[in-house]
Structures are given as C-alpha cells and as structure tokens.
C-alpha cells in the first residue's frame, strides 16, 4: 500500500519549515552576540606579533616545552585582530 503524494509534500513542507526556523535561529544568535562596539580596546597588533615571534624563537631554542608554547600561542592568536 502506498501513501498518497500529499504525505510527501507535507514532509517536504515540514522539512523546509524546520530549515527556515534553523536559519532564523542562527541569524538571531549572530545578531544578539555581536556587540555594536568592541568590548575591549584593540591592542597594537605589532606588539602581539613581536610577542608571537619571541615565543617562536624561545621554542626553537628549546627554552620552553611544547605544551607551554602551544598554550601561549593560542592566547596570542586570540589577541590578534584577524578580520
């Protein structure tokens, strides 16, 4: 026994409605989490880059372990204004 075509159309409409709702939720989250102005003043990017270069030098000279290097690198990369 086959279902009528209206069932397929109903499923497709429901799927499209869920997709549209998902897009609306994403857009709402995006607009509610983006502040109008930066919350923290931007750092001088040349200073952050210099710190990153120094960190790489220290790691290359084996002054710091990889775990310390990786954690510090992540922190510095977060401070960079990559936009």
Beta strands, then each sheet from edge to edge (+ up, - down):
end
